[in-house]
Amino acid sequence: MICLGIESTAHTLGIGIIDNKKIIANEKKMLFGKGIHPRKTADHHACVFDEILTAALNKAEVSLKDIDRVAFSQGPGIGPCLRVSSVGARAIGLMYDKPVFGVNHCVAHIEISKFMTGLKDPLIVYVSGGNTQIIVREGIHYSVLGETLDIGIGNMLDNFAREINENGAREIELLAKSGKEYVQLPYSVKGMDMTFTGLQTDAIKKINRIRKEDLCFSLQETAYSMICEAAERALALTKKRSVVVCGGVAQNKRLQEMLKTMADDWKCKFGVAANEFNADNGAMIAYVGSIMKKEKRLAIKNCIPIQKYRTDQFTF
Ligand code: FE2
């Protein structure tokens, strides 16, 4: 079965194609800049849609007539951006008479990571710009054991990066490598929940007093320790035998290292997918679309964005 997946929750327009669990295309274009302007980003996605769709079809050597299913990221995400994938999926579904499936973006990150790492039932640490959650699979849906009570960790890192005239979390990771001295910053874990705004505010206040590299180093160490503590508590509770980290911030090597150390201490396996699948991409949407029950097909009138679509609301 060939499934085409469209991703457009935030800064990336991605279109992936999967053929019987083999990814045959994963094309994308991202709008770079400091922060995300909803309308400008949605305009970008609409403008490059045809280009990315054509590139994906050419790479996969298939035509739209060959597609068996169309899947789109239904949420969570930025409203105007989400609208691009839902309109695209509706158009292809109507024009070529193909069934359309709405996919939860968070579940797509989880499922593609499980598929890539081969870990079937892990504790999932999902870290991205808009989300930070500790998750386990329970039956036909995922349960969120702990999560950020304010902003996503990636959002916090990006906000701080802009305050020091850098683009985002990637630059913080580079600067942190030259950091030597740890400075105390607010650390806030409540059970398996976390908060990041206090940490962000205090780090910003220290910008002119502390060397940039040391501040980035301290910010990463504090935020990632909070994630590890919440994840470790969930691991002790659920007794899972493996840990998977996924989402945009999962690309950070220091976070991977800290979570692996924690997993090793519990004699658990640790897994992380390649960066291509932790960054937003269409292949993960196509993958989930291909494993959903056919009864989950959406009527065209229901192919609409769900801006605050929670991980635990999605069923296969
Ligand atoms: Fe994402």
Residues whose N, C-alpha, C, O or C-beta is under 5 A from the ligand:
A	BS01	FE2	S128 N278 D280
